[in-house]
Each structure stands twice: as structure tokens, then as C-alpha cells.
Amino acid sequence: MVLRFKCITMLLVYVTLMNFANADTAWPMEALPASAASALDPAQFVSIDQHRDWQLDLDARGLRAAGSVAHEAYIDELQKRLQRAGVDRIYREPVELNQWLADSWGLELMGAQGAVSLPTAAYLPYSGSTSASGVVGKLKLISADARYGEGELAGKIVLLSLKKPESTLAVFESAAWRRYDPAASVHADTPYQRSYFALSTLAKKLDMLHRAGASAAIIGLDEPSNNALGMYAPYDAINRNVPALYVDQDTAKYLANMANGDVELRLTLEARIAKVNSSNLIGIIPGQSDELVVLNSHTDGPNGIEDNGPNVIVGMAQYLARLPRAALPRSIMILLSSGHFAGAQGGQSFIDQHLHDGTLERIAAVLCLEHLGAEEWVAGPGGRWAPTGRPEPYWFFMPNIPPLIAAAEVALKRADAAPAFIRPPTRPEGKGLFHDHVWPGEGQVFWGRSRIPTANYIAGPNYLFNWGISTADKVNYQRLFRETIAFTEMTLTLAATPMADLRKPEKN
């Protein structure tokens, strides 16, 4: 009866959210004069209420795993929004994805009195799959830096606990070309400890466990249960054949106290693995030339902040599409890419499809927008994330191209997007691939693979990779609205910047 009540309640909440999120909000529709390209009018953008509704809509959609029904439905909805925004030409380009979807998962402690279920936080996507009966094995505790040779962990279910690394903003600030923080709200010693930092090498650890013959893995997160729920990583679309589950810090400690003895566990992770067809959603706002400024974000993700970039781009398009063609020196391409959470395949697919047709040569610049308006939430009482009342720090990654840096600096001031840092690639020689990246963001593929001038605006809040959570309460909508206007202005600046100036990167 309790379960039935909970299900009914959840259904009513979902229906309420969807009805609210899809409410018809009035948009400015009249054509704009040419002067609106140089003096942007905030009243001519979609409202803050509209952006809030879109964020609620994203939350209601839940996990949009790459190629899933929820993901494809969101692409369909974005196409409708672009049509309503007046985007002249809208089409799709196919993207083949390695899709991995989990159907059921669980962890049980096996004993003489029968199996006892243990709490789990989430599954590791692309880690592997079991049958309905799962895999059974002895529990073995290993350290995060342990190395094992071929077959050394044969038949074992491995427990690996990850510790969040201690960090401060110094690691980012020291490399920044520009900083926007007029109130000096942060400094080099400001703590910057994020849960997913510990996950950066997890894919390599799973590869090692596979070579060592482990039957399955349990990954202990350094977080209480509320923070650990729904963690979605790694997502490189490589099936590692080591089915793995996340547990919170209390469950990890409980298991660690029993490990390396005679403890036996059953781990179940039933997942489907298949090649599926998705698509990049593309729209063209024609300008005076066929040269392009590309507005980019991705459509799949675990929650509403990851990624709300497409909704902001729709808001930008609704303004840009109403300008006279003569006010746009270049055409605007909207590229909402698929498969970010399947090894960033959408961006790669776009590059592959246009290597030889002249499209890449026509792109003057790419502006990639991700995770906008994010508020900072950090560990509070009991370790649970709680709001600090401060914005999440933002990074604006780009190569050393003076007019690109200058346009970004103006945009940060216009948006009052503090604290934010304009900084170079983290790996300048990266090839723009998932495991050979240039910087952490969807837009890195354009610079990494084709040296197309790219600016990537992005933040990494603690809640970035958790599915099944609310993000509508974690967004500053006033800031998001200012960002929408500021990046529209930046787009217009880039549309007027000579190609030769944008194609002259300087040495870092």
C-alpha cells in the first residue's frame, strides 16, 4: 500500500511538473530593427519565467541517457522550440551511438540465513552487464592506487573506495588569462572540492580490473547517500565487462570492515548494449554570407543542469532570428549535438561528416554553452550538499586568440558572471577525443580536431552528474537571463570579426 501511494504521488508530481513546464509562455514575436544588433533590448528576449519552465521541464524528463526514449523526446521538443523561435532552416544529421541502458541492479550479502539486500547509489554506465542471477564472488578490498596483473583478481568482487582530492581554485586561477570577479569573492586559497574529481581516472581503473579478471566491482563514493544517488560516470561508451555499482560512504565502510575475509556477495546489473541511431539537431539563421558562427551544446544528460545549454541557445535564437539579414554579417548555425554521454559522439560525428564538404572551413568561430546559471552547493551538515548562496565558479576555455578572448571578457562583464576565469586549454596538444581531450567540455572537439576557434563556457557543480535530482532550485534565473543576452551579444561580435583575425592563434 505504501509503495502504491508513493508511485501515485510521484506520478501526480510528474504530471504537475510537465503541465507547468509546458505552459504556453508569451514570446516577443515582432521583427527587430537593425539597431537591435548593436543595442540589445532585454525585453525582446524570452522571459525569465520561460527559462524557469524549461528547467522544470528538464527535471521532469529525468535521465536522458544517450539514445534513450527520454533523450530522443527532448530532441523532438527542442526542434519544436526552434521552429517557434523562427529559425529559418532546421534539419537533423544522423549519429550512431553505442547505447548502454540499465534495466535492474542490486547488491546482496550472501549468508547461511539467505541473501540480505544492501543499499546502492547507482550503477556505472558502460561498466558491463550480468544475467538476472547476477555474479557471486568473494569480496576483496583494494586501494585506489593498487595495480594487479592478469588474472590476479579472478572471481573476486572488488571494493574500491574513492577519496575526494583536496583542491583549491589555485589550480584553475594560476593559468587564467583573464578573471572576472569584481567583488573578489574567491581567491587562490578558496577550497574547490568536487565529488567527481575522484572519478577522473575511474575508466582506467576499470580497465585494470578487467585485465586482472575481477567478476564485478563496487565503487565507494566519498559522499553520504543523498549526494551519491544517481552518479552517472564514466560515460565514454566503452563496455569494460566489469559490472560495477556505486555505494555511499557508509555502505562502503560497512563492506570494508568485512572485506578480505569469507564474505560473499551477489552483484546484479542487467543492461542492454546496442548500436542505435540518434541525431544532431541543426538550425540555420541566414546572414549576409555563408560563413558561420556556431552555437553549440548537447542534448543528453543526467539532469536539468546537464545540460540546459540548448534552452539558452533557443532563447538566443529567438532574438537573432528576428534581426534583419543585413544585421548579421555571418549566418548562425545552431548545433545541438547528441551522444555527449556516449563518448561525445555527436561532436565527433559532425566533424567526420563535414571533413571534405567545405563546412568546417566556413566556420569562423564556435561558442559552446553548458550548465548555465548554476548555483554553488557544497557539503553542509552531515555532509549533504547545501546552497552557499554563491554562484558556481565558471571557466571559459579557449585558445589564445585575442579577439575571442576580448569578446569573452565583454560577455562576462555584460552577464555579471562572477566568478569566472578565461583560461587556455588544459591539454593544448589534445586531439579533441574523449580520452585525448583539449579541455572538459563539448566544444573541445572543434579546436582539438580542426583548430576552429572555439570558446567553451562551462561550470562543474557538485550535482553535475547525478540523475534523479532536482536542479530547478539550483539555478539563478536572473544570472541565466543575463548570460542569454550577453552570449547573444558575443555571437553578434564574432559574426562581425574578420575571419583572418580569428584564425591567428598566438602562442600561450
C-alpha positions as CSV (number, residue, x, y, z in Angstrom):
1,M,0.0,0.0,0.0
2,V,2.8,2.4,0.9
3,L,4.6,1.7,-2.4
4,R,1.4,2.2,-4.3
5,F,0.9,5.5,-2.6
6,K,4.4,6.6,-3.4
7,C,4.0,5.6,-7.1
8,I,0.7,7.6,-7.3
9,T,2.3,10.6,-5.6
10,M,5.3,10.5,-7.9
11,L,3.0,10.3,-11.0
12,L,1.0,13.3,-9.8
13,V,4.2,15.3,-9.2
14,Y,5.4,14.4,-12.7
15,V,2.2,15.4,-14.4
16,T,2.1,18.7,-12.4
17,L,5.7,19.5,-13.4
18,M,5.0,18.6,-17.0
19,N,1.9,20.7,-17.2
20,F,3.7,23.7,-15.6
21,A,6.8,23.2,-17.7
22,N,4.8,23.1,-20.9
23,A,2.6,26.1,-20.1
24,D,2.4,28.5,-23.0
25,T,4.5,31.5,-22.1
26,A,4.3,34.5,-24.4
27,W,7.4,35.2,-26.5
28,P,8.2,38.5,-28.2
29,M,7.4,37.9,-31.9
30,E,7.8,41.2,-33.8
31,A,10.7,41.8,-36.2
32,L,13.6,43.7,-34.8
33,P,15.3,46.7,-36.4
34,A,18.9,46.6,-37.5
35,S,19.8,48.7,-34.4
36,A,18.8,45.8,-32.2
37,A,22.1,44.1,-33.3
38,S,24.2,46.7,-31.6
39,A,21.9,47.7,-28.7
40,L,20.3,44.6,-27.3
41,D,16.9,45.0,-25.6
42,P,16.3,42.6,-22.7
43,A,12.5,43.0,-23.1
44,Q,12.8,41.3,-26.5
45,F,14.2,38.0,-25.1
46,V,12.1,35.1,-23.8
47,S,11.3,35.7,-20.2
48,I,12.9,34.5,-17.0
49,D,9.6,32.6,-16.3
50,Q,10.1,30.8,-19.6
51,H,13.6,29.8,-18.7
52,R,12.3,28.5,-15.3
53,D,9.6,26.5,-17.1
54,W,12.2,25.0,-19.3
55,Q,14.4,24.0,-16.3
56,L,11.4,22.3,-14.7
57,D,10.7,20.5,-17.9
58,L,14.3,19.1,-18.0
59,D,14.0,18.0,-14.4
60,A,10.7,16.2,-15.2
61,R,12.4,14.3,-18.1
62,G,14.9,12.7,-15.7
63,L,17.9,10.8,-17.0
64,R,18.3,11.4,-20.7
65,A,20.8,8.6,-21.4
66,A,22.2,8.9,-24.9
67,G,19.8,7.5,-27.5
68,S,17.1,6.7,-24.9
69,V,13.4,7.4,-25.3
70,A,13.7,10.4,-22.9
71,H,16.7,11.8,-24.8
72,E,15.0,11.5,-28.2
73,A,11.8,13.1,-26.9
74,Y,13.9,16.1,-25.7
75,I,15.4,16.5,-29.2
76,D,11.9,16.5,-30.7
77,E,10.8,19.2,-28.2
78,L,13.9,21.3,-29.0
79,Q,13.1,21.1,-32.7
80,K,9.6,22.5,-31.9
81,R,11.1,25.3,-29.8
82,L,13.5,26.3,-32.6
83,Q,10.6,26.3,-35.0
84,R,8.6,28.6,-32.7
85,A,11.7,30.8,-32.4
86,G,11.6,31.4,-36.1
87,V,14.8,29.6,-37.1
88,D,14.8,29.5,-40.9
89,R,16.1,26.0,-41.7
90,I,16.0,23.1,-39.3
91,Y,17.3,19.6,-40.0
92,R,18.9,16.6,-38.4
93,E,22.1,14.7,-39.1
94,P,22.4,11.0,-38.1
95,V,24.6,10.0,-35.2
96,E,25.2,6.3,-34.5
97,L,25.7,5.7,-30.7
98,N,26.9,2.9,-28.6
99,Q,23.9,2.8,-26.3
100,W,24.0,1.3,-22.8
101,L,20.8,1.2,-20.7
102,A,20.4,-0.4,-17.3
103,D,17.2,-2.3,-16.5
104,S,17.8,-3.5,-13.0
105,W,20.7,-3.6,-10.5
106,G,21.3,-4.7,-6.9
107,L,23.8,-5.9,-4.3
108,E,23.3,-8.7,-1.8
109,L,25.3,-10.1,1.1
110,M,25.1,-13.9,0.9
111,G,24.9,-15.9,4.2
112,A,23.7,-19.1,5.7
113,Q,20.4,-17.4,6.6
114,G,19.9,-16.2,3.0
115,A,20.6,-13.1,1.0
116,V,20.4,-9.6,2.5
117,S,20.0,-6.6,0.2
118,L,22.5,-3.8,0.6
119,P,21.8,-0.1,-0.5
120,T,23.3,1.0,-3.7
121,A,23.7,4.6,-5.0
122,A,23.8,3.9,-8.8
123,Y,25.3,1.8,-11.5
124,L,28.4,2.7,-13.5
125,P,27.3,3.2,-17.1
126,Y,29.2,1.1,-19.7
127,S,30.8,-0.9,-17.0
128,G,29.3,-4.3,-18.0
129,S,26.3,-6.5,-17.6
130,T,25.2,-9.6,-15.7
131,S,22.4,-12.1,-16.1
132,A,19.3,-11.9,-14.0
133,S,21.0,-14.2,-11.4
134,G,24.0,-11.8,-11.2
135,V,27.6,-12.7,-10.3
136,V,28.6,-14.2,-7.0
137,G,32.1,-13.8,-5.6
138,K,34.3,-13.2,-2.6
139,L,34.7,-9.6,-1.6
140,K,38.2,-8.1,-1.9
141,L,39.2,-4.7,-0.7
142,I,41.8,-2.9,-2.8
143,S,43.3,0.6,-2.6
144,A,42.6,3.3,-5.2
145,D,46.3,3.2,-6.4
146,A,46.6,-0.6,-6.4
147,R,47.8,-2.4,-9.5
148,Y,47.1,-6.0,-10.3
149,G,48.4,-8.3,-13.1
150,E,46.5,-10.5,-15.4
151,G,44.1,-12.9,-13.6
152,E,45.2,-11.8,-10.1
153,L,41.6,-10.9,-9.1
154,A,39.9,-13.8,-10.9
155,G,36.4,-14.5,-9.5
156,K,36.6,-11.6,-7.0
157,I,34.1,-8.8,-6.4
158,V,36.3,-5.8,-5.7
159,L,35.6,-3.0,-3.4
160,L,37.4,0.3,-4.3
161,S,36.8,3.4,-2.2
162,L,37.5,6.8,-3.8
163,K,38.6,9.8,-1.8
164,K,37.7,13.3,-3.0
165,P,41.0,15.0,-3.6
166,E,41.7,18.2,-1.8
167,S,41.8,21.2,-4.1
168,T,41.6,25.0,-4.3
169,L,40.9,27.4,-7.0
170,A,44.6,28.0,-7.4
171,V,44.8,25.0,-9.8
172,F,42.5,27.0,-12.2
173,E,43.3,30.6,-11.4
174,S,47.0,30.2,-11.9
175,A,46.5,29.5,-15.6
176,A,43.8,32.1,-16.3
177,W,44.4,34.9,-18.9
178,R,41.5,36.9,-17.5
179,R,39.4,36.9,-14.4
180,Y,36.0,38.4,-13.8
181,D,35.4,38.7,-10.1
182,P,34.9,42.4,-9.2
183,A,33.9,41.7,-5.6
184,A,36.9,39.5,-5.1
185,S,34.5,36.7,-3.9
186,V,37.1,34.0,-4.4
187,H,40.9,33.7,-4.3
188,A,43.6,31.1,-4.9
189,D,43.1,29.5,-1.5
190,T,39.3,29.1,-1.9
191,P,38.5,25.4,-1.4
192,Y,37.3,23.8,-4.6
193,Q,36.4,20.1,-3.8
194,R,34.1,18.4,-6.2
195,S,32.8,14.9,-5.9
196,Y,33.5,13.9,-9.5
197,F,37.2,14.8,-9.3
198,A,37.8,11.3,-7.9
199,L,36.2,9.8,-11.0
200,S,38.7,11.2,-13.5
201,T,40.8,8.0,-13.6
202,L,37.9,5.6,-13.0
203,A,37.8,4.3,-16.6
204,K,41.5,3.3,-16.4
205,K,40.8,1.5,-13.0
206,L,38.0,-0.5,-14.6
207,D,40.3,-1.5,-17.5
208,M,42.9,-2.7,-14.9
209,L,40.2,-4.7,-13.0
210,H,39.1,-6.3,-16.3
211,R,42.7,-7.4,-17.1
212,A,43.0,-8.7,-13.6
213,G,39.9,-10.9,-14.0
214,A,37.6,-9.3,-11.5
215,S,34.0,-10.5,-11.8
216,A,32.5,-7.2,-10.7
217,A,33.3,-4.0,-8.8
218,I,31.8,-1.9,-6.0
219,I,32.9,1.7,-6.1
220,G,32.6,3.5,-2.7
221,L,31.9,7.3,-3.1
222,D,33.2,9.7,-0.5
223,E,29.7,11.1,-0.1
224,P,26.6,10.4,2.1
225,S,23.7,8.6,0.5
226,N,21.8,11.7,-0.7
227,N,24.8,13.1,-2.6
228,A,25.8,9.7,-4.0
229,L,22.5,8.8,-5.5
230,G,22.4,8.7,-9.3
231,M,26.0,9.3,-10.1
232,Y,26.5,8.8,-13.8
233,A,30.1,8.2,-14.9
234,P,32.2,7.2,-16.7
235,Y,30.4,7.7,-20.0
236,D,32.9,7.1,-22.7
237,A,30.7,4.4,-24.4
238,I,33.4,1.7,-23.9
239,N,31.9,-1.5,-22.4
240,R,34.5,-2.7,-19.9
241,N,32.9,-6.0,-18.9
242,V,33.3,-5.4,-15.2
243,P,29.7,-4.8,-14.0
244,A,30.0,-2.2,-11.3
245,L,27.8,-0.3,-8.8
246,Y,28.3,2.8,-6.7
247,V,27.7,2.8,-2.9
248,D,27.7,5.7,-0.5
249,Q,30.4,6.2,2.1
250,D,28.5,4.4,5.0
251,T,27.9,1.3,2.9
252,A,31.5,1.3,1.7
253,K,32.7,1.4,5.3
254,Y,30.4,-1.4,6.3
255,L,31.7,-3.6,3.4
256,A,35.3,-2.6,4.0
257,N,35.1,-3.9,7.6
258,M,34.1,-7.3,6.3
259,A,36.4,-7.4,3.2
260,N,39.2,-9.9,2.6
261,G,37.5,-12.5,4.8
262,D,35.0,-15.1,3.9
263,V,32.4,-12.6,2.8
264,E,30.4,-13.4,-0.4
265,L,28.3,-11.0,-2.4
266,R,26.0,-11.2,-5.3
267,L,26.0,-8.2,-7.7
268,T,23.4,-7.8,-10.4
269,L,23.4,-5.3,-13.2
270,E,21.2,-6.2,-16.1
271,A,21.9,-3.8,-19.0
272,R,21.2,-3.6,-22.7
273,I,24.0,-2.7,-25.1
274,A,23.3,-1.8,-28.7
275,K,24.1,0.4,-31.7
276,V,21.3,3.0,-32.0
277,N,20.6,5.9,-34.3
278,S,20.3,9.4,-32.8
279,S,20.8,12.8,-34.4
280,N,22.4,16.1,-34.1
281,L,19.7,18.9,-34.3
282,I,20.8,21.7,-36.6
283,G,19.3,25.1,-37.4
284,I,20.4,27.9,-39.7
285,I,19.7,31.6,-39.2
286,P,20.8,33.1,-42.5
287,G,23.1,36.2,-42.6
288,Q,24.8,38.2,-45.3
289,S,27.3,35.4,-46.0
290,D,27.5,31.7,-45.8
291,E,30.3,31.9,-43.3
292,L,29.1,30.6,-39.9
293,V,29.2,31.3,-36.2
294,V,28.2,28.0,-34.4
295,L,26.2,27.9,-31.2
296,N,26.7,24.5,-29.6
297,S,25.5,22.5,-26.7
298,H,24.5,18.8,-26.1
299,T,21.0,17.3,-25.6
300,D,21.6,14.2,-23.5
301,G,22.5,14.3,-19.8
302,P,21.6,13.0,-16.3
303,N,19.8,16.1,-15.0
304,G,18.5,19.6,-15.8
305,I,21.8,21.5,-15.4
306,E,23.5,18.9,-17.6
307,D,22.6,20.3,-20.0
308,N,20.4,23.4,-20.1
309,G,22.6,25.0,-22.8
310,P,20.1,24.1,-25.6
311,N,17.4,26.0,-23.9
312,V,19.6,29.1,-23.5
313,I,20.5,28.8,-27.2
314,V,16.8,28.6,-28.2
315,G,16.4,31.9,-26.2
316,M,19.3,33.4,-28.1
317,A,17.9,32.1,-31.5
318,Q,14.5,33.7,-30.7
319,Y,16.2,37.1,-30.7
320,L,18.7,36.5,-33.5
321,A,16.1,35.1,-35.9
322,R,14.1,38.3,-35.7
323,L,17.0,40.6,-36.8
324,P,17.2,41.7,-40.4
325,R,19.5,39.6,-42.5
326,A,21.6,42.6,-43.2
327,A,22.4,42.9,-39.5
328,L,24.1,39.5,-39.5
329,P,27.4,39.6,-41.3
330,R,27.6,35.8,-41.0
331,S,25.0,33.1,-40.8
332,I,24.3,31.5,-37.4
333,M,24.4,27.7,-37.1
334,I,22.7,26.1,-34.1
335,L,24.3,22.7,-33.4
336,L,22.6,20.7,-30.6
337,S,24.7,17.6,-30.5
338,S,23.8,14.1,-29.4
339,G,25.8,11.5,-27.5
340,H,27.8,13.6,-25.1
341,F,27.2,10.9,-22.5
342,A,28.2,8.2,-25.0
343,G,31.8,9.2,-25.6
344,A,30.9,12.7,-27.1
345,Q,30.0,11.0,-30.3
346,G,27.7,13.8,-31.6
347,G,30.5,16.4,-32.0
348,Q,32.8,13.8,-33.5
349,S,30.1,12.8,-35.9
350,F,29.6,16.4,-37.1
351,I,33.3,16.8,-37.8
352,D,33.5,13.4,-39.6
353,Q,30.5,14.2,-41.8
354,H,31.9,17.6,-42.9
355,L,35.6,16.9,-43.2
356,H,35.5,17.3,-47.0
357,D,32.5,19.4,-47.9
358,G,33.8,22.8,-47.0
359,T,31.6,23.3,-44.0
360,L,34.4,23.4,-41.4
361,E,36.3,26.0,-43.4
362,R,33.2,28.3,-43.4
363,I,33.1,28.3,-39.5
364,A,34.6,31.5,-38.2
365,A,34.0,30.5,-34.5
366,V,32.2,28.2,-32.2
367,L,30.5,29.3,-28.9
368,C,29.7,26.3,-26.7
369,L,27.5,26.9,-23.7
370,E,27.0,24.4,-20.9
371,H,25.5,24.3,-17.3
372,L,24.3,27.9,-17.2
373,G,23.1,29.8,-14.1
374,A,24.5,27.1,-11.7
375,E,24.5,27.9,-8.0
376,E,27.1,26.6,-5.7
377,W,26.1,23.7,-3.4
378,V,28.8,22.2,-1.1
379,A,28.9,19.8,1.9
380,G,26.9,21.1,4.8
381,P,25.6,19.5,8.0
382,G,26.1,15.7,7.8
383,G,28.0,16.1,4.5
384,R,24.8,16.7,2.5
385,W,25.1,19.4,-0.2
386,A,23.6,22.7,0.7
387,P,23.4,26.0,-1.0
388,T,26.1,28.6,-0.2
389,G,24.2,31.5,-1.7
390,R,27.1,32.0,-4.1
391,P,27.3,31.2,-7.9
392,E,29.3,28.3,-9.0
393,P,32.7,29.3,-10.5
394,Y,32.8,29.2,-14.3
395,W,35.6,28.5,-16.7
396,F,35.7,30.0,-20.2
397,F,38.1,27.7,-22.2
398,M,39.6,28.9,-25.5
399,P,42.8,29.1,-27.5
400,N,44.9,32.2,-27.3
401,I,43.1,34.2,-30.0
402,P,42.9,37.9,-28.9
403,P,39.5,38.8,-30.4
404,L,38.0,35.7,-29.0
405,I,39.4,36.5,-25.5
406,A,38.2,40.1,-25.8
407,A,34.7,39.1,-26.8
408,A,34.5,36.6,-23.9
409,E,35.7,39.2,-21.4
410,V,33.0,41.6,-22.6
411,A,30.4,38.9,-22.3
412,L,31.3,38.0,-18.7
413,K,31.0,41.6,-17.7
414,R,27.7,42.0,-19.5
415,A,26.3,38.9,-17.8
416,D,27.9,39.8,-14.4
417,A,29.0,36.2,-14.4
418,A,31.3,36.3,-11.4
419,P,33.4,34.5,-10.5
420,A,34.6,33.4,-14.0
421,F,38.0,32.7,-15.5
422,I,39.1,32.9,-19.1
423,R,41.8,30.3,-19.5
424,P,43.7,28.2,-22.1
425,P,43.2,24.5,-22.9
426,T,44.2,22.1,-20.1
427,R,45.8,19.9,-22.7
428,P,46.9,22.1,-25.6
429,E,48.1,19.2,-27.7
430,G,44.9,17.1,-27.2
431,K,43.2,15.8,-30.3
432,G,39.6,16.6,-29.2
433,L,38.7,13.0,-28.3
434,F,37.1,11.7,-25.2
435,H,40.4,10.2,-23.8
436,D,42.6,12.7,-25.6
437,H,40.7,15.9,-24.7
438,V,41.7,19.6,-25.0
439,W,39.5,20.8,-22.2
440,P,36.5,19.4,-20.3
441,G,33.5,20.4,-22.5
442,E,31.5,19.5,-25.6
443,G,33.1,22.3,-27.7
444,Q,36.7,21.0,-27.3
445,V,36.3,18.7,-30.4
446,F,36.2,21.7,-32.8
447,W,39.5,23.1,-31.6
448,G,41.1,19.7,-30.9
449,R,40.3,18.1,-34.3
450,S,40.0,21.0,-36.7
451,R,41.6,24.1,-35.0
452,I,38.3,26.0,-35.4
453,P,38.3,29.0,-33.0
454,T,36.2,27.9,-30.0
455,A,35.1,29.4,-26.7
456,N,33.5,26.9,-24.2
457,Y,31.7,28.3,-21.2
458,I,31.2,25.7,-18.5
459,A,30.9,25.0,-14.8
460,G,31.3,21.9,-12.7
461,P,28.9,22.0,-9.7
462,N,28.9,19.0,-7.2
463,Y,25.5,17.9,-8.6
464,L,26.5,17.8,-12.2
465,F,26.5,14.0,-12.8
466,N,23.6,12.9,-10.5
467,W,20.4,11.8,-12.1
468,G,17.0,11.8,-10.4
469,I,17.7,15.1,-8.6
470,S,16.0,18.5,-8.9
471,T,18.1,21.3,-10.5
472,A,15.3,23.9,-10.8
473,D,16.2,25.0,-7.2
474,K,19.9,25.2,-8.1
475,V,19.7,27.8,-10.9
476,N,20.0,31.5,-10.6
477,Y,17.5,32.6,-13.3
478,Q,18.4,36.2,-13.2
479,R,22.0,35.3,-14.0
480,L,20.9,32.8,-16.6
481,F,18.8,35.5,-18.3
482,R,21.8,37.9,-18.3
483,E,24.0,35.1,-19.7
484,T,21.5,34.6,-22.6
485,I,21.7,38.3,-23.5
486,A,25.5,38.5,-23.1
487,F,26.2,35.5,-25.2
488,T,23.8,36.8,-27.9
489,E,25.9,40.0,-28.0
490,M,29.1,37.9,-28.1
491,T,27.6,35.9,-31.1
492,L,27.0,39.2,-32.9
493,T,30.5,40.3,-32.2
494,L,32.0,37.1,-33.5
495,A,29.8,37.4,-36.6
496,A,31.4,40.7,-37.4
497,T,35.0,39.8,-36.6
498,P,37.2,39.2,-39.6
499,M,38.0,35.5,-40.3
500,A,41.7,36.3,-40.6
501,D,41.8,37.7,-37.1
502,L,40.0,34.7,-35.6
503,R,42.3,32.3,-37.4
504,K,45.5,33.7,-35.9
505,P,46.1,32.0,-32.6
506,E,49.1,33.2,-30.6
507,K,51.4,31.1,-28.5
508,N,50.3,30.6,-24.9
